[in-house]
């Protein structure tokens, strides 16, 4: 079955006594047992019963099962945000004295987590040009814990050749971890391109229009964790990798970044229309970005789906004709960007990506506003850039809003 069908027909772990077609919300903290022996088995991981909703919850578990069915991942673990998912993965794999090889082209808080937070715990950040495979290979050594990237960077719109990068990671014995939020798993199979661990902010496309916060970690069970100094001693649970075992039985529990059952229910519903909304939004995005190139005052439009984009060939081979529902464009100055944003009448002035409504933001003054200008230049975040997250409106209505704002 195709992913869209699997999403709709994933079975409940236990039969619902009322035959409900939608998974109930188990908004509870604790679960009762009949005997002390049953409690012992559950708490020690020797039986699958739920014990406490910070660890597992029936509604969240069903959301994870639907994601596994749709993505083909060996395991899917849900968190309360995309940043929580990233933090759990890096804490599970990185160690003091180790290093993380990544690009400076990262979302602001991801950059901050690696450059500052983890660095304070003795993890060295190594920022390199991941599109330069030789340079990247030269930065990976015996202390490299992971190679981390975003499959389409935000807002630089850079695309890395995943197959070439994964080949280097295989040779070096290092896992490849990718944030794939910009292109969902219904349209892009990251494992086919050598990604070992996939991270998704389910707040975005999956939530069904910014209904709830959430994050996902997808373990494709493709890396030999015996090659990881930190995880080689982990005894994997039956049917799980050492990585999933480390996350589920230690990091997830200790950090407490669990998804709520209400968020899980909202995102179960969002999964059902994910493919339809993504197709509509990406087609609108491509057409709107093309029209924007015709407007006076627009210096450039940055979208990897266009021929002439430096990453177009790589983007086409990995994501097809429609690489996500986000593009950026440059105006003459920061002041021109502010004026345009202030004049928008239909498009919303807000952060987030892949809401049902189209959103506009000036990244340099907002998402990256707390960084120094020197750091922003290192990250290639320009004061002239506006980022657009395209929603489900009619493309002509969106274009007319830009025309009047630029007039």
C-alpha positions in Angstrom: 0.0 0.0 0.0 1.0 3.6 -0.6 1.9 5.9 2.3 -1.4 7.7 2.1 -3.4 4.5 2.5 -1.1 3.2 5.3 -1.7 6.4 7.3 -5.5 5.9 7.2 -5.5 2.2 8.0 -2.9 1.6 10.6 -4.4 -0.6 13.3 -4.8 0.3 16.9 -2.5 -1.6 19.3 -5.6 -2.7 21.2 -9.1 -3.0 19.8 -11.3 -0.1 20.9 -14.3 -1.4 22.9 -16.7 1.0 21.1 -15.3 0.5 17.6 -14.3 4.2 17.3 -12.8 5.0 13.9 -10.7 7.9 15.4 -8.2 7.2 18.1 -9.5 8.4 21.6 -7.5 10.9 23.6 -6.1 9.2 26.6 -5.7 12.3 28.7 -4.4 10.5 31.8 -1.1 10.4 33.7 -1.0 7.0 35.3 -2.3 3.5 34.6 -3.6 0.9 37.0 -2.3 -2.6 37.3 -3.9 -5.7 38.8 -0.8 -7.0 40.6 2.7 -5.9 41.8 4.2 -8.5 39.5 2.5 -6.8 36.5 3.9 -3.5 37.6 7.4 -4.8 37.8 7.3 -6.3 34.3 6.0 -3.0 32.9 8.4 -0.7 34.7 11.4 -2.9 33.7 10.4 -3.0 30.0 9.5 -6.7 30.0 5.9 -6.1 29.1 4.4 -3.4 26.7 1.9 -1.9 29.2 1.8 1.8 29.7 3.0 3.0 33.1 3.2 6.8 33.0 2.3 9.3 30.2 5.7 11.0 30.4 7.1 7.7 29.1 4.4 6.3 26.8 0.7 7.1 26.2 -1.8 5.2 24.0 -2.7 8.1 21.8 0.9 9.2 21.3 1.9 5.6 20.7 -0.8 5.3 17.9 0.5 8.5 16.3 4.0 7.0 16.3 2.6 3.8 14.7 0.9 5.8 11.9 4.1 7.6 11.2 6.1 4.4 11.1 3.6 2.9 8.6 3.7 6.0 6.4 7.5 6.6 6.5 8.8 3.0 6.5 11.0 3.8 9.5 12.0 1.1 11.9 10.9 3.2 14.8 9.2 6.6 15.3 9.5 8.5 18.6 7.3 11.6 19.3 8.3 14.7 21.2 6.7 17.9 22.3 8.5 20.0 19.6 10.9 19.8 16.7 13.7 21.3 18.8 13.1 18.7 21.5 13.5 16.0 18.9 16.8 17.5 17.7 18.1 17.9 21.3 17.2 14.3 22.2 19.1 13.0 19.2 22.2 15.0 19.7 22.3 14.3 23.4 21.9 10.6 22.7 24.8 10.5 20.3 27.2 13.3 21.3 29.7 13.2 24.1 32.3 15.4 25.8 35.4 15.4 23.7 33.5 14.5 20.6 32.4 16.8 17.7 29.4 17.4 15.5 30.1 18.1 11.8 27.4 20.4 10.4 26.7 23.4 8.3 26.5 27.0 9.5 23.3 27.1 7.4 20.9 26.0 10.2 17.7 27.2 11.7 18.6 29.7 14.5 17.9 27.6 17.5 19.5 24.5 16.0 22.7 26.6 15.4 22.5 27.9 18.9 22.1 24.4 20.4 25.2 23.1 18.6 27.3 26.3 18.8 26.7 27.3 22.4 24.6 24.9 24.5 26.3 21.6 23.6 29.7 23.3 23.3 29.4 24.2 27.0 29.2 20.5 27.7 32.4 19.8 25.8 31.0 18.9 22.4 33.0 20.7 19.6 30.9 22.2 16.8 32.6 21.9 13.4 30.9 24.1 10.8 31.8 23.3 7.2 30.4 23.6 3.7 28.5 20.3 3.4 28.2 20.8 -0.4 31.9 20.4 -0.5 32.2 16.6 0.1 36.1 16.6 0.3 36.1 19.5 2.8 33.5 17.7 4.9 35.3 14.4 4.8 38.4 16.1 6.0 36.6 17.4 9.1 35.3 13.9 10.1 37.6 12.1 12.5 37.5 9.4 15.2 35.8 11.8 17.6 33.0 12.8 15.3 29.7 11.8 16.8 27.3 12.6 14.0 27.1 14.6 10.7 24.0 16.8 11.0 22.2 18.8 8.3 18.9 20.2 7.1 17.8 18.7 3.7 16.8 22.2 2.5 18.3 24.9 4.7 16.2 27.7 6.1 16.4 30.4 4.8 19.5 29.9 2.6 17.7 27.2 0.5 20.8 25.1 0.2 20.6 21.4 -0.8 23.3 18.9 -0.1 23.9 15.7 -2.2 22.8 13.2 0.4 24.0 10.1 -1.4 27.5 11.5 -1.7 27.5 12.7 1.9 26.1 9.4 3.2 28.9 7.5 1.4 31.5 9.5 3.2 29.7 8.9 6.5 29.6 5.2 5.8 33.3 5.1 5.1 34.1 7.1 8.2 31.7 5.1 10.5 29.6 8.1 11.5 25.8 8.3 11.4 24.1 10.8 9.1 21.3 12.7 10.9 19.0 15.0 8.8 16.2 17.4 9.6 13.7 16.7 6.8 10.9 19.0 7.9 10.8 21.0 4.7 9.9 17.9 2.6 7.7 15.4 4.4 8.2 11.6 4.3 5.1 11.1 2.1 7.1 12.9 -0.7 10.7 12.1 0.2 12.2 8.8 1.5 15.3 10.0 3.3 16.5 6.4 4.0 16.8 5.9 0.2 19.5 8.6 0.2 21.5 7.2 3.1 20.0 9.1 6.1 20.2 7.0 9.2 18.2 9.2 11.6 15.5 11.6 10.4 14.2 14.5 12.5 10.9 16.2 11.7 9.1 19.2 13.2 5.6 17.8 13.1 4.4 21.2 14.1 4.7 22.1 10.4 3.0 20.1 7.6 1.9 17.2 9.8 -0.1 19.1 12.4 -2.7 20.1 9.8 -2.3 23.8 9.8 -0.4 24.8 13.0 -2.9 23.1 15.3 -0.2 21.8 17.7 3.5 21.6 18.6 5.4 18.3 18.0 8.5 16.6 16.8 9.5 13.2 15.5 12.6 11.1 15.4 12.6 8.4 12.8 15.2 5.6 13.2 15.8 3.8 9.9 18.0 1.2 11.7 20.6 1.6 8.9 23.7 2.5 11.0 25.9 0.0 12.9 25.8 1.6 16.3 28.7 -0.7 17.4 30.8 1.9 15.6 29.6 4.6 18.0 31.8 4.9 21.1 28.8 6.2 23.1 26.2 3.7 22.0 28.2 0.5 21.4 27.6 -0.6 25.0 23.8 -0.1 24.8 22.0 -3.4 24.8 19.2 -3.0 22.4 15.6 -4.0 23.2 14.1 -6.8 21.0 13.3 -5.4 17.6 15.0 -2.1 18.3 18.4 -0.5 17.5 20.8 0.7 20.1 19.9 4.2 19.1 16.1 3.8 19.7 16.8 1.9 22.9 19.0 4.8 24.2 16.4 7.4 23.3 13.3 5.5 24.6 14.8 4.1 27.8 17.0 6.9 28.9 17.1 10.3 27.1 13.4 10.7 26.4 12.5 9.7 30.0 15.2 11.9 31.6 14.6 15.0 29.6 10.8 14.8 29.8 10.1 16.2 26.4 7.1 14.0 25.8 4.3 14.8 23.3 0.9 15.4 24.8 -2.1 13.2 23.9 -4.0 16.2 22.6 -1.2 17.1 20.3 -1.0 13.5 19.2 -4.7 13.4 18.3 -4.4 16.6 16.3 -1.5 15.3 14.4 -3.1 11.9 13.8 -5.8 13.9 12.0 -3.3 16.1 10.2 -1.5 13.0 8.8 -4.7 12.0 7.0 -4.6 15.1 4.7 -0.8 15.6 4.7 -0.2 14.4 1.1 -3.1 16.5 -0.3 -2.1 19.7 1.5 1.6 19.3 0.6 0.8 18.8 -3.1 -1.4 21.9 -3.1 1.0 24.1 -1.2 4.1 23.1 -3.2 2.4 23.7 -6.5 1.3 27.1 -5.3 4.7 27.8 -4.0 6.4 27.1 -7.3 4.0 29.2 -9.3 4.0 32.1 -6.8 7.9 32.1 -6.7 7.9 32.2 -10.5 5.6 35.1 -10.7 7.6 37.0 -8.0 10.6 37.1 -10.4 8.5 39.4 -12.7 7.8 42.1 -10.1 9.8 45.3 -10.1 11.7 45.8 -6.9 12.4 42.1 -6.4 16.1 41.7 -6.7 16.1 37.9 -6.7 14.0 34.8 -5.8 15.6 31.8 -4.1 13.9 28.5 -4.8 15.8 25.3 -5.6 13.1 24.1 -7.9 14.2 26.6 -10.5 16.8 25.9 -13.2 19.7 28.2 -12.6 19.6 27.7 -8.8 23.1 26.3 -7.7 21.4 23.3 -6.1 18.8 22.7 -8.7 20.1 19.4 -10.1 20.6 17.9 -6.6 17.2 19.1 -5.5 15.5 17.6 -8.5 17.2 14.3 -8.0 16.1 14.1 -4.3 12.8 16.0 -4.1 11.5 16.1 -7.6 9.9 19.1 -9.3 8.4 20.6 -6.1 11.0 21.0 -3.2 8.8 22.1 -0.4 6.4 25.1 0.1 9.0 27.7 1.2 10.9 30.3 -0.9 12.8 33.5 -0.2 13.2 36.7 -2.1 15.5 39.7 -1.8 14.7 43.4 -1.9 17.1 46.3 -2.1 17.4 46.8 1.6 16.2 45.9 5.1 14.0 49.0 5.1 12.3 47.8 1.8 11.7 44.4 3.4 10.0 46.0 6.5 7.9 48.3 4.2 6.7 45.4 2.1 5.8 43.3 5.2 3.9 46.2 6.8 1.8 46.6 3.6 0.7 43.0 3.3 -3.1 42.7 3.6 -3.7 38.9 3.0 -0.4 37.3 3.9 0.2 37.0 7.6 3.1 38.5 9.4 4.1 35.5 11.6 6.8 32.8 12.1 6.2 29.1 11.6 6.3 27.1 8.4 3.6 25.3 6.4 0.5 26.7 8.1 -2.6 26.6 6.0 -2.2 30.4 5.8 0.7 32.0 3.9 3.2 33.6 6.2 5.9 36.2 5.7 8.9 37.0 8.0 12.2 38.9 7.9 14.6 36.2 9.2 17.6 38.4 10.0 15.6 40.6 12.5 13.5 37.8 14.0 14.6 34.2 14.0 18.3 35.3 13.8 17.8 38.6 15.5 19.7 37.8 18.7 22.9 36.8 16.8 25.6 39.3 16.0 25.9 40.6 12.5 29.2 38.7 12.2 27.4 35.4 13.0 24.6 36.2 10.7 27.1 36.7 7.9 28.7 33.4 8.7 25.3 31.8 8.5 24.6 33.8 5.3 21.4 35.3 6.6 20.9 38.6 4.7 19.1 41.7 5.9 17.6 41.9 2.4 15.8 38.6 2.6 12.1 37.8 3.2 11.0 34.2 3.8 7.6 33.0 2.6 5.9 29.9 3.9 3.1 29.2 1.3 -0.3 28.0 2.5 -3.4 26.9 0.7 -4.8 30.1 -0.6 -5.3 30.8 -4.3 -2.0 31.7 -6.0 -3.5 34.8 -7.7 -4.8 36.2 -4.5 -1.3 35.8 -2.9 0.4 37.4 -5.9 -2.0 40.3 -5.9 -1.1 41.0 -2.3 2.6 41.2 -3.2 1.9 43.4 -6.1 -0.1 45.9 -4.1 2.5 45.8 -1.3 5.3 46.6 -3.8 3.4 49.2 -5.7 
